[in-house]
Amino acid sequence: MGREIQEGDFAVKLNFEKLVCVFASCCVIGFCVESVWCIIKNGYLESRQSLVYGPLSVAYGMGGVLLTLVLSRFSDSSLWKVFLISFLVGTAAEYICSLGQEIVFGSVAWDYSHLPLNINGRVCLLYSLFWGVLGVFWVKVFMPLTDKLVNALNPNAVTAFVWAFSVFFVFDAMMSAGAAFRMNEREKGVPASSRIDVFFDEHFDNERMHKIYANSKKVEK
């Protein structure tokens, strides 16, 4: 039998605004983590953003929302159960994100082919274990802390931030999709045929796009 949900539980108070706050914070945190890791691993800094505007790593944001939705009702569960659920959910999410990027944009942002026990280079045992550990941290530290922070803020301020970020994110995503689509067209030798194409050619040429998505690699068909 599942545990009885109390009025103060994170799952009971989960709503759109809280999920947007989780998504936004995880996007920024993910961008910062990837940037620092790039410096540590490569000795230099290069872009790790997912969209053309703003320090946002969408995969981390989606992962944060997914973990929150799935794990919000397991705050009192045993650590091994939380670990296993996060292990499976995180692995599935990472695989889907990688496959989705390849299908939509024809590129991948990570490749685990060089690591043991990987599946098509999209996921591997090492990072799946990281997902499991992250899930435990999520349930025991991140979600309670997020709950306290959001509830401590002025409700009107939270609402204003949520809608401002939502509008910005939709705009950013549309611009990013348009810029990526036009870059693919240019690489195929397709000339600009509209004012929109000209706009993307002038403001998001191949040099700028490669700087923004420095870690992405084209997938050879």
BELFENRA-V901914 format. One record per residue. SS is DSSP state (H for helix, E for strand, C for the rest). OMEGA is omega in whole degrees, 0 to 359 (none if undefined). Layout:
BEGIN
SS&OMEGA ; SS&OMEGA
END
This chain:
BEGIN
C&179 ; C&182 ; C&177 ; C&182 ; C&179 ; C&184 ; C&183 ; C&184 ; C&181 ; C&183 ; C&181 ; C&184 ; C&180 ; C&180 ; C&183 ; H&182 ; H&181 ; H&179 ; H&177 ; H&178 ; H&177 ; H&181 ; H&182 ; H&181 ; H&180 ; H&176 ; H&182 ; H&179 ; H&179 ; H&178 ; H&180 ; H&179 ; H&180 ; H&180 ; H&179 ; H&179 ; H&178 ; H&179 ; H&181 ; H&185 ; H&188 ; H&181 ; C&178 ; C&181 ; C&173 ; C&186 ; C&174 ; C&181 ; C&182 ; C&183 ; C&187 ; C&178 ; C&171 ; C&180 ; C&185 ; C&173 ; C&190 ; H&180 ; H&178 ; H&178 ; H&178 ; H&178 ; H&179 ; H&178 ; H&180 ; H&178 ; H&181 ; H&181 ; H&185 ; H&189 ; H&186 ; C&180 ; C&182 ; C&183 ; C&179 ; C&181 ; C&179 ; C&183 ; H&182 ; H&179 ; H&177 ; H&179 ; H&183 ; H&180 ; H&180 ; H&177 ; H&183 ; H&182 ; H&180 ; H&179 ; H&179 ; H&181 ; H&181 ; H&179 ; H&182 ; H&179 ; H&180 ; H&180 ; H&180 ; H&178 ; H&180 ; H&181 ; H&185 ; H&187 ; H&179 ; C&181 ; E&176 ; E&182 ; C&176 ; C&182 ; C&182 ; C&183 ; C&182 ; C&181 ; C&181 ; C&177 ; C&176 ; E&177 ; E&179 ; C&180 ; C&184 ; C&178 ; E&177 ; E&185 ; H&183 ; H&183 ; H&174 ; H&176 ; H&176 ; H&178 ; H&179 ; H&178 ; H&179 ; H&179 ; H&178 ; H&177 ; H&182 ; H&184 ; H&188 ; H&185 ; H&190 ; H&184 ; H&176 ; H&180 ; H&178 ; H&179 ; H&181 ; H&182 ; H&181 ; H&181 ; H&181 ; H&182 ; C&176 ; C&182 ; H&180 ; H&178 ; H&178 ; H&180 ; H&179 ; H&179 ; H&183 ; H&182 ; H&177 ; H&179 ; H&181 ; H&179 ; H&179 ; H&183 ; H&179 ; H&178 ; H&181 ; H&180 ; H&179 ; H&178 ; H&181 ; H&179 ; H&179 ; H&180 ; H&180 ; H&179 ; H&181 ; H&177 ; H&177 ; H&178 ; H&179 ; H&182 ; H&176 ; C&179 ; C&181 ; C&182 ; C&178 ; C&183 ; C&180 ; C&178 ; H&178 ; H&178 ; H&180 ; H&179 ; H&180 ; H&178 ; H&183 ; H&187 ; H&181 ; C&178 ; C&185 ; H&181 ; H&180 ; H&182 ; H&179 ; H&175 ; H&180 ; H&183 ; C&185 ; C&185 ; C&181 ; C&180 ; E&178 ; E&178 ; C&180 ; C&179 ; C&none
END
